[in-house]
């Protein structure tokens, strides 16, 4: 496997932070605002965003990886096809409190040459995650804030190795989001990432042929991969410009593979800053 960058779930947070900064108002706030004050979101919009990030290489790693990126983005708010701050995928069902979709996300990997704990081992390749996600809106408040429970189940595949399957993840997440006034918007989440044995072995297993004096052989177990607390603060600076920052803490305390020799510290912090610009928007309105 080849590739450089971050663990799959880590990269998802970066892209999610960028998308969260885009768009004039969260959907919950639109639904609760008076009709004459509701902004009309475009069906699609395109632009670019820049990021400066420092991330833990993988949960349990004692090294950071820094990146500066400039990437295009596309938001599409159709009835079935959706690519917005909530992710990309196909919406199968939507009711007042529940929504079911088929989502996908992509992620860069980690180069073993840059991570001391994994030197002499395969790189963590570029991963693609695909699967169903149930969203349950627990509460909506008059100020536009809301509580939501997300239940995504994803099959993980390695893009740099012919889409070989690497395992399955389940990440129940409790989210709170809402406007803070003066163009600011906050999105926070608390989640537990659970993985099957195959994916756990990809990140934490050590084959006998890879063992060293300081890195004994280890067979990974299915179960809790990491606890995660994340937050994003977005600021709408004008019609087209948005700034955003995010931070996330991962903890492998009590995780199924906390005893792996590849786990070098219990807790790690990732953070980033970004700026986005909306270049073009559709004249057609979005489909809620």
C-alpha positions in Angstrom: 0.0 0.0 0.0 1.2 3.5 -0.8 0.1 7.0 0.2 0.8 9.8 2.6 -1.4 11.9 4.8 -3.9 10.9 7.5 -6.0 8.1 8.9 -9.3 7.9 7.2 -11.5 9.2 10.0 -9.1 12.0 10.5 -9.3 13.2 7.0 -13.1 13.0 7.1 -13.1 15.6 9.9 -11.0 18.0 7.7 -13.4 17.8 4.8 -16.4 18.0 7.1 -15.0 21.2 8.6 -14.6 22.8 5.2 -18.1 21.9 4.2 -19.5 23.1 7.5 -18.2 26.6 6.7 -20.0 26.8 3.4 -23.6 27.9 2.9 -25.4 30.8 4.4 -27.4 29.0 7.2 -27.8 25.5 8.6 -30.9 23.6 7.5 -32.4 23.5 11.0 -32.2 27.3 11.3 -33.9 27.7 8.0 -36.8 25.5 9.0 -37.4 27.5 12.2 -36.9 31.0 10.9 -39.9 33.1 9.8 -40.7 32.5 6.1 -39.9 36.0 5.1 -36.4 35.7 6.7 -35.4 32.3 5.4 -32.5 32.4 2.9 -33.0 30.3 -0.3 -30.1 27.9 -0.6 -28.9 27.2 -4.2 -29.3 23.7 -5.7 -25.5 23.6 -6.2 -22.5 25.8 -5.6 -18.8 25.4 -6.5 -15.7 27.0 -5.2 -12.4 26.3 -3.5 -11.0 26.1 0.0 -7.5 26.2 1.6 -6.5 24.3 4.7 -3.6 24.2 7.2 -3.8 21.2 9.4 -1.9 19.3 12.0 -3.2 15.9 12.8 -2.4 12.8 14.8 -1.1 10.2 12.3 -3.7 7.7 13.7 -5.4 7.2 17.0 -2.7 6.2 19.5 0.2 7.6 17.4 2.7 9.9 19.1 3.5 11.8 15.9 1.7 14.6 14.0 1.5 15.1 10.3 1.2 18.6 8.9 -0.4 19.6 5.6 -1.3 22.7 3.6 -3.9 22.1 0.9 -5.8 24.0 -1.7 -8.8 22.0 -3.1 -12.0 22.6 -5.1 -15.4 21.8 -3.6 -18.8 21.1 -4.9 -22.1 21.2 -2.9 -25.2 19.7 -4.4 -28.6 19.7 -2.6 -30.9 17.4 -4.7 -33.8 15.3 -3.6 -31.7 12.0 -3.8 -28.1 13.0 -4.5 -26.7 15.1 -1.7 -23.2 16.5 -1.3 -23.1 19.1 1.4 -21.9 19.8 5.0 -23.4 16.5 6.1 -21.3 14.4 3.6 -21.8 12.9 0.1 -24.3 10.2 -0.8 -27.7 9.1 -2.0 -30.7 9.9 0.2 -33.1 6.9 0.5 -35.7 8.2 3.0 -36.4 11.5 4.8 -39.1 12.3 7.4 -39.4 15.0 10.0 -37.0 13.4 12.5 -35.3 10.6 10.5 -33.2 10.4 7.4 -31.6 7.4 5.8 -28.9 7.7 3.1 -26.1 5.8 1.4 -22.9 7.8 2.0 -19.3 7.7 0.9 -16.1 9.3 2.0 -12.5 9.2 0.9 -9.3 9.5 2.9 -5.6 9.7 2.4 -3.3 7.3 4.3 -0.1 7.5 6.3 3.4 6.8 5.1 5.2 4.3 7.3 8.5 6.0 6.5 7.3 9.1 8.4 5.9 7.4 11.4 8.6 5.9 13.6 6.3 3.3 15.2 5.4 1.9 11.8 8.8 1.9 10.1 9.3 -1.3 8.1 5.6 -1.9 8.0 3.1 -1.3 5.1 1.8 2.2 4.6 -1.8 3.0 5.6 -3.3 3.4 2.1 -5.9 5.8 0.8 -9.2 4.5 2.1 -12.8 4.8 0.7 -15.7 4.2 3.1 -19.2 3.4 1.8 -22.4 2.4 3.6 -25.8 3.4 5.0 -26.3 6.1 7.6 -29.3 6.7 9.8 -29.8 10.3 11.1 -32.2 10.9 14.0 -32.9 14.5 14.9 -33.5 14.4 18.7 -34.5 18.1 19.2 -34.8 21.3 17.4 -34.8 24.7 19.2 -36.2 28.1 18.3 -32.8 29.6 18.0 -31.9 27.3 15.1 -29.8 24.8 17.1 -30.4 21.1 17.1 -29.3 17.8 18.6 -28.9 14.8 16.3 -27.8 11.2 16.5 -25.9 9.8 13.5 -25.5 6.0 13.0 -23.2 5.3 10.0 -22.1 1.8 9.1 -19.3 1.8 6.5 -17.4 -0.8 4.5 -13.7 0.4 4.2 -11.7 -0.2 1.0 -8.1 0.6 0.0 -8.1 2.8 -3.1 -4.3 2.4 -3.5 -4.6 -1.4 -3.5 -7.2 -2.2 -6.1 -10.1 -1.4 -3.7 -9.2 -4.3 -1.5 -11.6 -4.5 1.5 -10.0 -3.5 4.8 -12.9 -4.0 7.1 -16.0 -2.3 8.6 -16.6 0.7 10.9 -19.6 1.8 13.0 -19.5 5.3 14.5 -22.5 6.3 16.6 -22.2 10.1 17.1 -24.2 12.6 19.2 -24.1 16.0 17.5 -25.1 19.5 18.5 -25.0 22.4 16.0 -26.4 25.9 15.9 -25.8 29.6 15.0 -24.0 31.8 17.5 -24.8 35.2 16.0 -22.7 37.6 13.9 -22.2 35.1 11.2 -20.8 32.3 13.4 -21.9 28.7 13.4 -20.8 25.9 15.7 -20.9 22.1 15.1 -19.8 19.7 17.9 -19.8 15.9 18.2 -19.1 13.1 20.6 -18.6 9.6 19.0 -17.2 6.2 19.5 -15.5 4.5 16.5 -15.9 0.7 16.5 -14.1 -1.5 14.0 -14.1 -5.2 13.1 -11.0 -7.3 13.5 -9.8 -6.9 9.9 -9.7 -3.1 10.1 -8.2 -3.1 13.6 -5.4 -5.4 12.3 -4.8 -2.9 9.5 -4.0 -0.2 12.1 -2.7 -2.0 15.1 -1.6 -5.5 14.1 2.0 -6.5 13.9 3.0 -9.6 12.0 5.8 -11.8 13.2 7.9 -10.7 10.2 7.5 -7.1 11.2 8.3 -7.5 14.9 11.4 -5.8 16.4 12.8 -5.6 19.9 10.6 -2.5 20.7 7.7 -3.7 18.6 6.6 -7.3 19.4 4.1 -9.2 17.3 0.5 -8.4 18.1 -2.8 -9.7 16.8 -5.5 -7.0 16.9 -9.0 -7.5 18.2 -12.4 -6.1 17.1 -14.0 -3.5 19.2 -13.6 0.1 20.2 -11.0 1.9 18.0 -11.2 5.3 19.6 -13.3 7.8 21.5 -13.7 11.1 19.7 -14.7 14.7 20.6 -14.7 17.2 17.8 -15.8 20.7 17.1 -16.0 23.2 14.2 -16.4 27.0 14.3 -17.3 28.6 11.0 -17.6 32.3 10.3 -19.4 33.7 7.3 -17.3 36.7 6.3 -19.4 37.8 3.4 -21.5 36.6 0.5 -18.8 34.3 -0.9 -16.1 34.1 1.8 -16.1 31.8 4.9 -13.5 31.0 7.5 -13.4 28.0 9.7 -11.4 26.2 12.4 -11.7 22.8 13.9 -10.2 20.8 16.7 -10.6 17.1 17.7 -9.4 14.9 20.5 -9.0 11.2 20.1 -8.5 8.8 23.0 -7.7 5.1 22.9 -8.3 4.8 26.7 -10.1 1.5 27.1 -10.0 0.7 23.4 -9.8 -2.9 22.3 -6.2 -2.5 21.1 -4.8 -0.1 23.6 -2.1 -2.7 24.3 -0.8 -2.7 20.7 2.9 -1.7 20.4 1.8 0.7 17.8 -0.1 2.7 20.4 2.4 5.2 21.8 0.1 7.6 23.7 -3.4 7.5 24.9 -4.7 10.9 23.7 -4.0 13.0 20.7 -5.1 16.4 19.3 -5.7 17.4 15.7 -6.5 21.0 14.6 -6.8 23.1 11.5 -7.6 26.5 10.0 -9.2 27.1 6.6 -10.8 29.7 4.2 -13.4 29.0 1.5 -14.6 31.0 -1.5 -17.9 30.2 -3.4 -17.2 30.9 -7.0 -20.5 30.0 -8.6 -24.1 29.1 -7.5 -27.1 27.7 -9.2 -30.2 29.8 -9.8 -32.3 26.8 -8.9 -33.3 26.4 -5.2 -32.1 23.5 -3.1 -34.4 20.5 -2.3 -34.8 20.1 1.4 
